């Protein structure tokens, strides 16, 4: 009876309530090996749920609450084999490369081009590369279209402006010159001295001298 109770207690063993401390790390990338082991097991067992979380606090809660279902009995019994969640998250981001942490360390961006074990998904990577290439070609094509449209608009606008300005200037200059020349000629021809002098009676005409002489003789 005692043996059956001992087996039941061991199968339902829960992780220690003691919070694990951060351990010193001497690796090149700063990832603790034990934290990487725990992070890998966590993603393999609960990765589908983990990817649904958007905030660091939600992922930390999921990690702690589910630890009893995926961690080994040795890890659950020995707190020294456990790691602080900060080191777990660091392993997920910098070794497995399945998530990025942004927004002052609070927002999670999951990498859909890697599976839960950190392996690159070739089909999605190739699709991503093709999309980037197509996007780059589209940007280059748009730039060429802008330059062509701008050149055409400048040339058309410049030609129209030159032609309009030239035509207006020619017409205005010609009209002004014709009007000025015509007005001056008319005034000079109609009001000249020759016409006024020919209309005035001359005192040296023969008719006037004869009349004055005859009057003197009769008197």
DONU-797846 format. One line per field, with one value per atom (N, C-alpha, C): residue number from 1; residue in three letters; atom name; x, y, z. Coordinates in pm, 1 decimal, decimal comma. Layout:
k: [NUM ...]
r: [Ala ...]
a: [CA ...]
xx: [X ...]
yy: [Y ...]
zz: [Z ...]
//
This chain:
k: [1 1 1 2 2 2 3 3 3 4 4 4 5 5 5 6 6 6 7 7 7 8 8 8 9 9 9 10 10 10 11 11 11 12 12 12 13 13 13 14 14 14 15 15 15 16 16 16 17 17 17 18 18 18 19 19 19 20 20 20 21 21 21 22 22 22 23 23 23 24 24 24 25 25 25 26 26 26 27 27 27 28 28 28 29 29 29 30 30 30 31 31 31 32 32 32 33 33 33 34 34 34 35 35 35 36 36 36 37 37 37 38 38 38 39 39 39 40 40 40 41 41 41 42 42 42 43 43 43 44 44 44 45 45 45 46 46 46 47 47 47 48 48 48 49 49 49 50 50 50 51 51 51 52 52 52 53 53 53 54 54 54 55 55 55 56 56 56 57 57 57 58 58 58 59 59 59 60 60 60 61 61 61 62 62 62 63 63 63 64 64 64 65 65 65 66 66 66 67 67 67 68 68 68 69 69 69 70 70 70 71 71 71 72 72 72 73 73 73 74 74 74 75 75 75 76 76 76 77 77 77 78 78 78 79 79 79 80 80 80 81 81 81 82 82 82 83 83 83 84 84 84 85 85 85 86 86 86 87 87 87 88 88 88 89 89 89 90 90 90 91 91 91 92 92 92 93 93 93 94 94 94 95 95 95 96 96 96 97 97 97 98 98 98 99 99 99 100 100 100 101 101 101 102 102 102 103 103 103 104 104 104 105 105 105 106 106 106 107 107 107 108 108 108 109 109 109 110 110 110 111 111 111 112 112 112 113 113 113 114 114 114 115 115 115 116 116 116 117 117 117 118 118 118 119 119 119 120 120 120 121 121 121 122 122 122 123 123 123 124 124 124 125 125 125 126 126 126 127 127 127 128 128 128 129 129 129 130 130 130 131 131 131 132 132 132 133 133 133 134 134 134 135 135 135 136 136 136 137 137 137 138 138 138 139 139 139 140 140 140 141 141 141 142 142 142 143 143 143 144 144 144 145 145 145 146 146 146 147 147 147 148 148 148 149 149 149 150 150 150 151 151 151 152 152 152 153 153 153 154 154 154 155 155 155 156 156 156 157 157 157 158 158 158 159 159 159 160 160 160 161 161 161 162 162 162 163 163 163 164 164 164 165 165 165 166 166 166 167 167 167 168 168 168 169 169 169 170 170 170 171 171 171 172 172 172 173 173 173 174 174 174 175 175 175 176 176 176 177 177 177 178 178 178 179 179 179 180 180 180 181 181 181 182 182 182 183 183 183 184 184 184 185 185 185 186 186 186 187 187 187 188 188 188 189 189 189 190 190 190 191 191 191 192 192 192 193 193 193 194 194 194 195 195 195 196 196 196 197 197 197 198 198 198 199 199 199 200 200 200 201 201 201 202 202 202 203 203 203 204 204 204 205 205 205 206 206 206 207 207 207 208 208 208 209 209 209 210 210 210 211 211 211 212 212 212 213 213 213 214 214 214 215 215 215 216 216 216 217 217 217 218 218 218 219 219 219]
r: [Unk Unk Unk Unk Unk Unk Unk Unk Unk Unk Unk Unk Unk Unk Unk Unk Unk Unk Unk Unk Unk Unk Unk Unk Unk Unk Unk Unk Unk Unk Unk Unk Unk Unk Unk Unk Unk Unk Unk Unk Unk Unk Unk Unk Unk Unk Unk Unk Unk Unk Unk Unk Unk Unk Unk Unk Unk Unk Unk Unk Unk Unk Unk Unk Unk Unk Unk Unk Unk Unk Unk Unk Unk Unk Unk Unk Unk Unk Unk Unk Unk Unk Unk Unk Unk Unk Unk Unk Unk Unk Unk Unk Unk Unk Unk Unk Unk Unk Unk Unk Unk Unk Unk Unk Unk Unk Unk Unk Unk Unk Unk Unk Unk Unk Unk Unk Unk Unk Unk Unk Unk Unk Unk Unk Unk Unk Unk Unk Unk Unk Unk Unk Unk Unk Unk Unk Unk Unk Unk Unk Unk Unk Unk Unk Unk Unk Unk Unk Unk Unk Unk Unk Unk Unk Unk Unk Unk Unk Unk Unk Unk Unk Unk Unk Unk Unk Unk Unk Unk Unk Unk Unk Unk Unk Unk Unk Unk Unk Unk Unk Unk Unk Unk Unk Unk Unk Unk Unk Unk Unk Unk Unk Unk Unk Unk Unk Unk Unk Unk Unk Unk Unk Unk Unk Unk Unk Unk Unk Unk Unk Unk Unk Unk Unk Unk Unk Unk Unk Unk Unk Unk Unk Unk Unk Unk Unk Unk Unk Unk Unk Unk Unk Unk Unk Unk Unk Unk Unk Unk Unk Unk Unk Unk Unk Unk Unk Unk Unk Unk Unk Unk Unk Unk Unk Unk Unk Unk Unk Unk Unk Unk Unk Unk Unk Unk Unk Unk Unk Unk Unk Unk Unk Unk Unk Unk Unk Unk Unk Unk Unk Unk Unk Unk Unk Unk Unk Unk Unk Unk Unk Unk Unk Unk Unk Unk Unk Unk Unk Unk Unk Unk Unk Unk Unk Unk Unk Unk Unk Unk Unk Unk Unk Unk Unk Unk Unk Unk Unk Unk Unk Unk Unk Unk Unk Unk Unk Unk Unk Unk Unk Unk Unk Unk Unk Unk Unk Unk Unk Unk Unk Unk Unk Unk Unk Unk Unk Unk Unk Unk Unk Unk Unk Unk Unk Unk Unk Unk Unk Unk Unk Unk Unk Unk Unk Unk Unk Unk Unk Unk Unk Unk Unk Unk Unk Unk Unk Unk Unk Unk Unk Unk Unk Unk Unk Unk Unk Unk Unk Unk Unk Unk Unk Unk Unk Unk Unk Unk Unk Unk Unk Unk Unk Unk Unk Unk Unk Unk Unk Unk Unk Unk Unk Unk Unk Unk Unk Unk Unk Unk Unk Unk Unk Unk Unk Unk Unk Unk Unk Unk Unk Unk Unk Unk Unk Unk Unk Unk Unk Unk Unk Unk Unk Unk Unk Unk Unk Unk Unk Unk Unk Unk Unk Unk Unk Unk Unk Unk Unk Unk Unk Unk Unk Unk Unk Unk Unk Unk Unk Unk Unk Unk Unk Unk Unk Unk Unk Unk Unk Unk Unk Unk Unk Unk Unk Unk Unk Unk Unk Unk Unk Unk Unk Unk Unk Unk Unk Unk Unk Unk Unk Unk Unk Unk Unk Unk Unk Unk Unk Unk Unk Unk Unk Unk Unk Unk Unk Unk Unk Unk Unk Unk Unk Unk Unk Unk Unk Unk Unk Unk Unk Unk Unk Unk Unk Unk Unk Unk Unk Unk Unk Unk Unk Unk Unk Unk Unk Unk Unk Unk Unk Unk Unk Unk Unk Unk Unk Unk Unk Unk Unk Unk Unk Unk Unk Unk Unk Unk Unk Unk Unk Unk Unk Unk Unk Unk Unk Unk Unk Unk Unk Unk Unk Unk Unk Unk Unk Unk Unk Unk Unk Unk Unk Unk Unk Unk Unk Unk Unk Unk Unk Unk Unk Unk Unk Unk Unk Unk Unk Unk Unk Unk Unk Unk Unk Unk Unk Unk Unk Unk Unk Unk Unk Unk Unk Unk Unk Unk Unk Unk Unk Unk Unk Unk Unk Unk Unk Unk Unk Unk Unk Unk Unk Unk Unk Unk Unk Unk Unk Unk Unk Unk Unk Unk Unk Unk Unk Unk]
a: [N CA C N CA C N CA C N CA C N CA C N CA C N CA C N CA C N CA C N CA C N CA C N CA C N CA C N CA C N CA C N CA C N CA C N CA C N CA C N CA C N CA C N CA C N CA C N CA C N CA C N CA C N CA C N CA C N CA C N CA C N CA C N CA C N CA C N CA C N CA C N CA C N CA C N CA C N CA C N CA C N CA C N CA C N CA C N CA C N CA C N CA C N CA C N CA C N CA C N CA C N CA C N CA C N CA C N CA C N CA C N CA C N CA C N CA C N CA C N CA C N CA C N CA C N CA C N CA C N CA C N CA C N CA C N CA C N CA C N CA C N CA C N CA C N CA C N CA C N CA C N CA C N CA C N CA C N CA C N CA C N CA C N CA C N CA C N CA C N CA C N CA C N CA C N CA C N CA C N CA C N CA C N CA C N CA C N CA C N CA C N CA C N CA C N CA C N CA C N CA C N CA C N CA C N CA C N CA C N CA C N CA C N CA C N CA C N CA C N CA C N CA C N CA C N CA C N CA C N CA C N CA C N CA C N CA C N CA C N CA C N CA C N CA C N CA C N CA C N CA C N CA C N CA C N CA C N CA C N CA C N CA C N CA C N CA C N CA C N CA C N CA C N CA C N CA C N CA C N CA C N CA C N CA C N CA C N CA C N CA C N CA C N CA C N CA C N CA C N CA C N CA C N CA C N CA C N CA C N CA C N CA C N CA C N CA C N CA C N CA C N CA C N CA C N CA C N CA C N CA C N CA C N CA C N CA C N CA C N CA C N CA C N CA C N CA C N CA C N CA C N CA C N CA C N CA C N CA C N CA C N CA C N CA C N CA C N CA C N CA C N CA C N CA C N CA C N CA C N CA C N CA C N CA C N CA C N CA C N CA C N CA C N CA C N CA C N CA C N CA C N CA C N CA C N CA C N CA C N CA C N CA C N CA C N CA C N CA C N CA C N CA C N CA C N CA C N CA C N CA C N CA C N CA C N CA C N CA C]
xx: [83,6 0,0 86,5 191,6 282,2 353,7 388,2 457,1 368,2 238,4 145,1 131,7 129,5 120,2 246,4 362,5 487,6 491,7 441,4 439,8 346,2 230,0 136,0 193,6 262,5 319,0 430,1 508,8 617,8 567,0 454,8 401,3 335,0 290,5 224,4 311,9 439,2 530,9 527,7 526,4 520,7 655,5 687,2 814,5 821,2 941,7 962,0 913,3 857,7 810,2 924,6 1042,2 1157,3 1196,5 1216,1 1251,0 1399,1 1433,4 1574,5 1646,9 1772,4 1852,7 1923,5 1967,3 2045,1 2185,5 2234,4 2367,3 2465,4 2590,0 2693,9 2714,7 2731,5 2745,8 2880,9 2951,8 3082,9 3087,5 2972,8 2969,7 2985,9 3018,3 3045,2 2920,0 2807,4 2684,3 2603,1 2653,5 2584,9 2469,5 2451,6 2340,4 2389,8 2317,4 2351,1 2308,3 2394,6 2359,3 2236,0 2222,9 2105,5 1979,0 1990,5 1874,9 1835,7 1934,4 1903,7 1833,1 1875,4 1809,4 1664,0 1639,3 1502,5 1418,0 1476,5 1403,5 1367,5 1460,2 1433,5 1320,5 1324,4 1218,5 1084,5 1086,3 962,8 898,9 978,1 923,3 877,7 948,1 906,2 772,8 747,5 624,1 510,5 541,7 436,5 455,6 534,9 565,5 444,3 344,5 224,0 151,4 140,0 77,9 167,7 297,0 390,0 381,7 366,2 361,1 234,6 137,0 14,8 31,1 134,0 155,4 220,3 186,5 238,7 322,5 314,3 386,1 474,0 580,2 675,7 610,8 527,5 462,3 374,2 304,7 219,3 302,9 416,2 502,3 565,3 604,2 660,0 557,2 432,5 326,9 304,5 304,6 285,6 400,6 521,9 638,6 630,7 596,7 593,1 476,8 360,0 241,8 250,5 318,1 325,0 452,1 538,6 668,2 651,6 550,5 528,5 492,5 449,5 407,9 518,6 624,2 728,5 868,3 891,0 1023,6 1041,6 1166,1 1196,4 1180,7 1158,3 1145,7 1270,0 1387,8 1511,0 1512,6 1468,8 1464,9 1361,4 1247,2 1142,7 1183,2 1263,8 1303,2 1421,8 1504,5 1628,2 1622,4 1611,5 1600,6 1728,9 1840,8 1966,7 1971,6 1885,2 1877,1 1777,2 1708,4 1613,9 1684,3 1624,5 1682,8 1576,3 1624,0 1535,1 1478,7 1353,1 1288,8 1362,9 1429,8 1505,4 1609,2 1675,3 1774,7 1709,9 1590,4 1515,1 1479,0 1428,7 1390,1 1511,5 1624,1 1746,4 1790,1 1774,5 1809,2 1715,2 1587,8 1491,7 1524,8 1572,4 1597,4 1734,3 1838,4 1975,1 2040,0 1972,0 2025,8 1930,3 1804,4 1705,2 1655,1 1662,8 1620,5 1474,0 1391,2 1249,1 1166,0 1223,9 1147,7 1240,5 1183,3 1252,4 1175,3 1248,3 1186,6 1207,9 1097,1 1102,7 1017,4 1006,2 921,1 968,7 1099,4 1160,4 1150,1 1163,2 1165,3 1030,6 922,2 789,1 711,9 741,5 664,6 742,3 669,6 730,1 693,2 794,4 774,1 827,9 738,4 778,1 825,5 928,7 989,2 917,2 838,5 763,0 847,6 973,2 1062,3 1149,6 1125,5 1191,9 1086,7 1112,0 1018,6 1048,4 977,4 990,5 1124,3 1196,4 1330,2 1439,9 1401,4 1498,9 1552,8 1501,6 1547,4 1480,1 1556,5 1503,5 1407,6 1294,3 1195,7 1227,5 1274,9 1327,3 1220,1 1102,0 997,4 960,3 947,5 911,1 1026,4 1149,8 1265,6 1274,5 1253,6 1257,0 1144,0 1027,3 915,8 947,6 1011,2 1049,0 1150,8 1249,0 1350,9 1287,9 1193,7 1127,6 1046,3 978,2 899,2 988,7 1103,6 1195,3 1249,7 1279,0 1329,9 1224,5 1100,9 992,9 968,2 975,4 954,1 1063,7 1187,3 1296,9 1281,4 1237,7 1215,3 1101,0 997,0 886,2 927,7 1013,1 1060,6 1145,6 1230,8 1314,2 1229,5 1127,1 1039,6 963,1 918,3 846,6 937,0 1062,7 1157,1 1180,9 1194,1 1212,9 1090,4 971,1 848,5 837,3 878,4 873,4 967,4 1089,2 1184,5 1136,4 1081,3 1032,7 916,6 822,1 708,5 749,8 846,6 893,1 960,2 1043,7 1112,0 1012,7 915,3 817,1 736,9 696,0 618,6 697,4 827,9 910,1 925,5 951,6 970,9 843,7 731,0 605,8 568,5 580,1 546,2 636,5 767,5 861,5 834,4 807,1 780,9 655,2 550,5 426,2 444,8 516,4 538,3 618,4 721,5 801,9 719,8 643,7 564,6 459,8 391,3 288,1 347,7 456,7 519,5 569,6 630,8 681,4 570,5 462,7 351,7 289,0 269,4 209,6 298,2 429,4 521,4 523,1 521,0 522,5 395,7 284,4 158,0 148,3 184,5 175,6 270,4 393,2 490,5 448,6 395,9 352,8 235,4 141,4 22,1 58,3 142,6 180,1 254,6 345,2 420,7 331,9 235,3 146,4 61,8 9,8 -77,0 0,5 119,5 198,2 238,6 284,7 327,6 212,7 97,0 -17,9 -67,7 -71,2 -121,1 -30,3 98,8 191,7 182,7 172,8 163,8 37,6 -72,2 -197,9 -194,6 -141,8 -140,9 -49,5 66,7 159,6 102,9 42,5 -8,0 -128,6 -217,4 -339,1 -317,3 -230,2 -213,9 -90,0 -25,6 100,9 86,2 195,4 192,1 146,2 176,2 143,0 -7,0 -85,3 -229,9 -287,8 -240,6 -296,4 -256,0 -134,8 -88,6 -162,6 -194,9 -264,6 -406,4 -465,1 -602,6 -611,2 -507,1 -513,3 -503,2 -577,9 -565,9 -438,0 -370,0 -242,6 -270,0 -199,1 -218,6 -147,7 -71,0 -1,7 -70,7 -192,7 -265,6 -306,9 -325,7 -354,7 -488,8 -589,1 -721,8 -722,7 -653,2 -655,9 -584,2 -473,8 -398,9 -475,8 -542,0 -620,1 -731,2 -797,4 -909,0 -859,9 -750,6 -702,4 -658,1 -594,4 -549,3 -666,1 -770,6 -885,9 -956,7 -958,0 -1021,7 -944,8 -815,2 -734,7 -753,7 -762,0 -774,1 -910,2 -1012,3 -1144,4 -1156,4 -1078,8 -1089,3 -1014,7]
yy: [-120,1 0,0 124,4 120,4 235,0 253,6 141,8 150,9 216,1 184,2 244,0 393,8 435,0 578,4 651,9 588,7 651,1 668,2 566,2 578,0 688,4 698,8 803,6 942,5 958,1 1089,5 1126,4 1028,3 1058,7 1093,0 1033,2 1060,8 1196,6 1248,6 1379,4 1486,5 1464,5 1558,8 1692,9 1799,4 1934,6 2000,3 2102,0 2170,0 2242,0 2259,9 2329,0 2472,3 2519,6 2658,1 2757,1 2708,5 2797,0 2851,2 2981,5 3045,6 3022,5 2965,9 2943,4 3075,0 3078,3 3199,0 3193,3 3309,0 3312,5 3258,3 3180,8 3122,3 3195,9 3190,0 3251,3 3169,8 3241,3 3176,3 3214,6 3114,5 3138,3 3104,0 3084,4 3050,2 3175,3 3153,2 3265,1 3347,6 3280,0 3352,5 3390,1 3359,3 3396,7 3307,5 3194,1 3102,8 2993,1 2972,0 2865,4 2730,5 2629,0 2498,1 2434,8 2440,3 2381,4 2458,7 2591,2 2671,0 2636,0 2608,6 2568,7 2433,3 2341,3 2210,7 2224,2 2304,5 2325,2 2398,0 2497,0 2572,5 2483,7 2397,7 2307,3 2211,0 2151,8 2059,6 2130,7 2249,7 2328,1 2353,9 2395,0 2425,0 2298,4 2189,1 2064,8 2014,7 2039,5 1989,4 2090,0 2217,1 2319,4 2434,1 2410,4 2518,5 2577,8 2492,6 2544,8 2646,9 2619,9 2717,4 2838,5 2813,8 2924,1 3029,1 2986,1 3080,7 3164,7 3127,9 3207,7 3326,5 3324,5 3434,5 3552,2 3671,0 3793,3 3875,2 3840,1 3916,5 3824,7 3882,8 3804,8 3746,2 3821,7 3772,9 3652,3 3651,8 3537,3 3411,7 3428,6 3313,6 3260,6 3349,8 3307,8 3228,3 3274,7 3203,5 3064,8 3056,7 2927,7 2832,3 2884,3 2800,3 2740,4 2823,3 2775,0 2678,5 2712,6 2629,9 2492,4 2483,1 2355,9 2277,5 2329,6 2264,4 2122,2 2099,3 1966,5 1862,6 1905,8 1811,3 1777,0 1855,4 1828,5 1810,9 1864,2 1852,2 1713,1 1669,6 1537,1 1540,9 1425,7 1422,7 1474,8 1451,9 1501,6 1654,2 1716,0 1862,7 1915,0 1850,6 1895,7 1883,4 1784,7 1761,7 1845,9 1887,3 1958,5 2099,0 2198,1 2335,8 2383,6 2321,3 2362,0 2326,7 2235,2 2200,2 2288,2 2367,8 2460,6 2595,0 2673,6 2803,4 2911,8 3031,1 3147,2 3167,0 3210,6 3225,0 3324,0 3421,2 3516,2 3444,5 3342,1 3266,8 3171,0 3124,1 3041,3 3122,9 3242,8 3329,0 3369,9 3391,5 3427,7 3312,5 3189,5 3073,1 3059,9 3087,2 3082,3 3183,8 3299,3 3407,6 3397,6 3359,2 3370,4 3237,7 3127,3 2997,8 2924,7 2914,1 2852,7 2949,3 3077,4 3182,8 3166,4 3130,2 3113,0 3235,0 3329,7 3445,1 3564,8 3682,2 3808,0 3882,6 3951,9 4027,5 4175,4 4250,1 4392,2 4467,9 4597,7 4678,0 4677,9 4710,5 4715,0 4580,5 4470,0 4337,0 4280,5 4337,2 4289,8 4222,5 4257,0 4208,0 4096,4 3990,5 3874,3 3873,3 3851,4 3834,3 3696,8 3604,8 3467,3 3452,9 3371,4 3349,0 3233,1 3264,5 3159,1 3085,9 3127,7 3059,0 2954,8 2929,7 2822,7 2742,1 2610,5 2525,7 2534,8 2458,9 2468,8 2417,0 2342,8 2296,7 2393,1 2499,9 2597,4 2571,3 2469,4 2437,6 2529,1 2569,5 2658,9 2583,4 2643,7 2585,3 2631,7 2538,2 2574,8 2635,1 2574,7 2624,8 2768,6 2798,1 2934,6 3030,9 2984,4 3070,4 3105,5 3006,3 3033,8 3127,4 3107,7 3197,8 3339,5 3352,3 3484,4 3550,3 3472,6 3528,2 3573,6 3494,5 3534,4 3661,8 3671,7 3792,3 3915,2 3898,7 4011,0 4052,1 3953,2 3984,1 4053,9 4004,5 4068,1 4209,6 4227,6 4361,2 4457,6 4407,4 4492,1 4531,2 4436,7 4469,4 4567,8 4551,9 4646,2 4786,7 4799,2 4931,2 4995,0 4912,8 4967,8 5011,0 4929,5 4966,7 5094,3 5110,9 5232,6 5354,1 5338,4 5449,9 5491,8 5393,1 5426,4 5494,8 5446,6 5510,4 5654,5 5682,0 5819,6 5910,3 5857,0 5940,0 5967,3 5862,2 5883,1 5980,8 5960,5 6051,6 6194,6 6212,2 6347,1 6412,8 6335,9 6392,4 6432,7 6342,8 6376,4 6499,6 6504,7 6620,3 6749,6 6743,3 6863,5 6908,8 6809,4 6848,0 6902,6 6834,4 6882,7 7019,9 7034,3 7163,2 7274,2 7242,8 7344,6 7384,7 7284,6 7316,5 7399,4 7358,4 7435,2 7577,3 7588,8 7722,7 7809,4 7750,3 7828,5 7871,2 7775,8 7811,0 7916,3 7896,6 7994,6 8132,0 8132,2 8261,2 8329,9 8250,4 8309,6 8363,6 8286,2 8331,0 8457,0 8457,5 8577,2 8699,5 8677,0 8789,2 8842,4 8753,1 8797,7 8873,6 8816,9 8883,1 9019,9 9023,8 9152,0 9255,4 9210,1 9305,6 9355,4 9263,6 9306,1 9399,9 9369,4 9454,0 9593,4 9596,7 9727,6 9809,7 9742,4 9815,9 9866,6 9788,8 9832,6 9949,7 9936,4 10045,8 10175,6 10163,9 10286,2 10351,0 10267,9 10322,6 10385,4 10318,0 10372,1 10501,8 10510,2 10631,6 10750,4 10726,7 10837,9 10887,7 10793,7 10835,6 10913,3 10871,4 10941,7 11082,8 11094,3 11229,0 11322,5 11271,6 11358,8 11397,2 11304,4 11335,2 11428,3 11410,3 11491,5 11629,3 11646,1 11773,0 11849,5 11813,3 11874,7 12019,5 12097,8 12241,5 12268,0 12177,8 12203,2 12216,5 12134,7 12140,5 12268,6 12315,6 12438,1 12559,2 12560,9 12676,7 12691,1 12579,5 12588,0 12638,8 12620,2 12666,1 12814,8 12875,4 13017,5 13108,7 13216,1 13312,2 13392,1 13407,5 13483,8 13630,7 13717,4 13861,3 13912,8 13826,7 13863,2 13812,5 13765,5 13719,6 13841,3 13818,8 13928,1 13992,9 13915,7 13971,7 14071,4 14048,2 14137,6 14268,0 14267,9 14390,0 14480,9 14424,2 14508,6 14580,6 14517,7 14579,7 14696,8 14682,0 14790,1 14908,6 14890,5 14998,8 15077,1 15006,7 15074,7 15161,8 15118,4 15198,4 15327,6 15320,6 15441,1 15540,9 15496,4 15588,3 15661,0 15590,6 15653,6 15753,8 15729,7 15821,2 15946,7]
zz: [0,0 0,0 0,0 79,0 85,4 -46,0 -111,5 -240,1 -344,4 -346,5 -441,3 -418,3 -293,5 -264,2 -308,6 -289,6 -330,5 -481,8 -557,4 -702,4 -748,8 -684,3 -721,4 -694,9 -584,3 -552,3 -647,3 -691,5 -782,7 -921,9 -964,6 -1098,3 -1106,1 -994,9 -995,3 -932,1 -935,8 -871,5 -944,0 -870,6 -926,1 -903,7 -984,3 -966,5 -833,1 -787,1 -660,9 -670,0 -563,2 -559,3 -543,9 -520,4 -506,9 -643,4 -647,7 -774,9 -802,9 -918,7 -948,3 -972,0 -938,0 -954,4 -1089,3 -1134,3 -1257,7 -1229,5 -1323,4 -1308,2 -1398,3 -1363,0 -1443,4 -1571,6 -1681,1 -1812,3 -1870,5 -1922,3 -1982,2 -2130,2 -2193,8 -2335,8 -2422,2 -2549,0 -2639,7 -2668,7 -2686,8 -2719,2 -2595,8 -2477,2 -2354,7 -2315,6 -2384,6 -2355,5 -2262,7 -2155,2 -2061,5 -2120,1 -2119,3 -2177,7 -2115,9 -1983,4 -1919,1 -1955,5 -1966,7 -2009,0 -2151,0 -2238,0 -2375,3 -2378,3 -2293,3 -2287,1 -2244,5 -2143,1 -2096,0 -2200,9 -2264,8 -2366,2 -2485,1 -2527,0 -2639,1 -2606,1 -2486,8 -2446,1 -2435,5 -2382,1 -2367,8 -2504,5 -2603,4 -2735,7 -2807,7 -2788,2 -2852,8 -2799,1 -2671,7 -2608,7 -2612,5 -2593,2 -2577,8 -2677,6 -2782,3 -2876,6 -2945,4 -2976,4 -3041,4 -2956,5 -2826,3 -2735,6 -2713,4 -2708,1 -2683,1 -2793,4 -2916,0 -3028,7 -3029,2 -2949,9 -2939,6 -2846,7 -2765,5 -2670,8 -2741,7 -2697,8 -2757,5 -2659,9 -2533,4 -2431,6 -2347,9 -2298,2 -2219,6 -2094,1 -2028,7 -1907,0 -1932,7 -2047,4 -2080,1 -2106,1 -2175,5 -2202,6 -2073,1 -1984,1 -1856,0 -1775,1 -1774,5 -1702,2 -1762,0 -1897,1 -1963,1 -1931,3 -1930,6 -1901,5 -1761,1 -1664,5 -1525,2 -1503,2 -1561,2 -1536,9 -1602,6 -1714,5 -1786,7 -1757,4 -1674,8 -1650,9 -1597,2 -1518,9 -1463,2 -1567,2 -1688,0 -1791,5 -1890,0 -1896,4 -1995,5 -1934,7 -1814,4 -1752,3 -1692,4 -1685,6 -1628,3 -1476,4 -1413,4 -1266,6 -1196,2 -1253,7 -1191,2 -1188,2 -1296,7 -1300,9 -1203,2 -1195,6 -1105,2 -959,1 -931,0 -791,5 -750,0 -843,1 -809,4 -868,4 -782,5 -830,2 -896,1 -863,2 -924,8 -1073,5 -1117,2 -1259,0 -1334,0 -1261,0 -1322,0 -1348,2 -1433,7 -1466,7 -1460,3 -1431,3 -1430,0 -1570,3 -1578,0 -1709,3 -1797,7 -1739,6 -1819,3 -1904,8 -1847,9 -1923,2 -2022,7 -1992,0 -2086,5 -2210,3 -2188,0 -2299,2 -2381,6 -2315,1 -2386,8 -2477,4 -2431,2 -2512,9 -2632,3 -2611,9 -2722,7 -2831,3 -2789,8 -2885,5 -2951,2 -2876,3 -2926,7 -2962,1 -2934,9 -2975,1 -3068,9 -3029,2 -3117,2 -3224,8 -3197,3 -3291,3 -3333,3 -3239,1 -3270,3 -3232,4 -3162,1 -3117,1 -3104,1 -3122,0 -3095,0 -2987,4 -2902,6 -2793,5 -2822,5 -2834,9 -2866,2 -2764,3 -2786,5 -2698,1 -2555,4 -2537,5 -2404,0 -2332,5 -2409,8 -2351,4 -2313,5 -2367,1 -2326,9 -2440,5 -2566,2 -2681,0 -2751,2 -2789,6 -2855,2 -3002,9 -3087,0 -3231,1 -3268,9 -3299,8 -3328,0 -3471,8 -3489,9 -3620,6 -3689,6 -3792,1 -3861,0 -3963,9 -3981,0 -4074,2 -4004,2 -3877,2 -3802,0 -3727,3 -3718,7 -3644,6 -3495,7 -3415,7 -3270,2 -3219,2 -3302,6 -3263,4 -3308,0 -3374,3 -3420,3 -3558,8 -3627,3 -3762,5 -3864,2 -3963,8 -4065,1 -4156,7 -4186,2 -4276,1 -4417,4 -4501,2 -4632,4 -4722,3 -4723,9 -4812,9 -4779,3 -4651,4 -4611,1 -4635,8 -4618,1 -4643,3 -4791,0 -4877,5 -5020,9 -5061,3 -5002,1 -5029,9 -4984,8 -4869,0 -4818,5 -4911,0 -4958,1 -5047,7 -5179,2 -5231,4 -5356,1 -5336,1 -5224,3 -5197,8 -5186,6 -5122,4 -5109,9 -5246,4 -5330,4 -5463,9 -5548,3 -5543,0 -5618,2 -5568,1 -5437,9 -5382,1 -5426,2 -5432,8 -5479,0 -5624,1 -5709,6 -5849,7 -5865,6 -5785,4 -5791,8 -5753,7 -5652,4 -5611,5 -5720,3 -5785,4 -5892,5 -6010,6 -6045,1 -6155,5 -6127,5 -6004,0 -5968,5 -5976,8 -5936,9 -5946,3 -6089,3 -6179,7 -6320,1 -6377,1 -6337,4 -6385,0 -6339,1 -6216,0 -6164,8 -6242,9 -6270,3 -6344,3 -6485,5 -6551,6 -6687,3 -6690,9 -6600,5 -6597,3 -6569,8 -6479,4 -6449,4 -6567,3 -6640,6 -6756,9 -6864,4 -6888,4 -6991,1 -6952,1 -6826,7 -6782,9 -6794,5 -6759,4 -6768,7 -6913,2 -6999,5 -7139,5 -7200,1 -7173,0 -7229,4 -7175,6 -7045,7 -6986,5 -7035,8 -7050,0 -7096,4 -7239,5 -7326,1 -7466,1 -7480,0 -7407,0 -7416,7 -7367,2 -7254,2 -7200,6 -7295,9 -7360,7 -7454,5 -7575,0 -7627,4 -7746,9 -7714,2 -7601,5 -7565,8 -7539,9 -7464,7 -7435,4 -7560,4 -7653,3 -7776,6 -7863,2 -7876,6 -7960,3 -7903,1 -7772,1 -7713,0 -7730,4 -7709,5 -7723,6 -7865,6 -7966,1 -8105,4 -8139,0 -8096,8 -8129,7 -8062,6 -7934,9 -7863,6 -7922,5 -7950,1 -8006,2 -8142,1 -8228,2 -8362,0 -8356,4 -8271,8 -8263,4 -8212,4 -8110,6 -8058,4 -8163,6 -8235,7 -8337,9 -8448,2 -8492,7 -8600,6 -8555,2 -8432,2 -8386,7 -8368,8 -8310,0 -8288,6 -8421,3 -8515,1 -8643,8 -8719,7 -8717,2 -8789,4 -8728,9 -8598,7 -8533,1 -8560,4 -8551,6 -8575,6 -8719,3 -8815,2 -8955,9 -8984,3 -8926,0 -8950,6 -8894,6 -8774,3 -8714,7 -8791,7 -8829,5 -8903,9 -9040,6 -9113,4 -9248,1 -9244,7 -9148,7 -9148,0 -9089,8 -8995,1 -8925,1 -8968,5 -9080,2 -9120,3 -9162,3 -9170,7 -9203,9 -9345,0 -9439,9 -9580,7 -9600,2 -9530,8 -9549,6 -9492,9 -9379,1 -9318,6 -9397,9 -9449,1 -9524,7 -9656,8 -9719,2 -9849,1 -9833,4 -9716,5 -9696,0 -9663,1 -9614,3 -9575,4 -9700,1 -9702,8 -9816,7 -9807,1 -9917,8 -9921,4 -9952,3 -9882,1 -9905,0 -10029,3 -10085,8 -10208,8 -10334,0 -10321,3 -10438,4 -10522,9 -10651,0 -10744,3 -10717,8 -10685,0 -10663,4 -10550,1 -10444,5 -10330,4 -10358,7 -10431,4 -10458,8 -10552,2 -10650,2 -10743,9 -10673,9 -10581,2 -10511,5 -10428,6 -10361,5 -10275,9 -10360,3 -10472,4 -10558,9 -10618,8 -10658,5 -10718,7 -10616,3 -10493,3 -10390,2 -10365,1 -10365,8 -10343,9 -10459,1 -10578,9 -10693,9 -10691,1 -10657,9 -10652,0 -10541,2 -10437,8 -10326,4 -10353,3]
//
